Amino acid sequence: MEIVQTVSEWKEMVLPVLKSKAEEFHLMGYKEATTEDVWKCLMEKVWKGYPEKRIYEVVGDIFQLNTTTYISYLTMNAYKNDDLLASIQAVTNMNND
């Protein structure tokens, strides 16, 4: 019997694979890559939510994650964070006037 769970339920089990992917990105020059960033990238860009998968499907998705998808994820998060920072600064400056 094959076990099917949501991807989030497999996270602890696939941590060694996530670590391996982060280390692969380090070797490719992306020294800041973390297992958590890889996981979040998969959640947002590959799985888009909490689909149910078998463990071999989750592992395959991790191994197939490419740098283009990862960099796209980082870029979008940088824009989101910049927008948040700009909003906070705008509100802070309004309160200081």
Secondary structure, DSSP 8 states (H G I E B T S, - for coil): ---EEEHHHHTTTTHHHHHHHHHHHHHTT-TT--HHHHHHHIIIIII-S--EEEHHHHHHHHHH--HHHHHHHHHHHHHHHHHHHHHHHHHHHHHH-
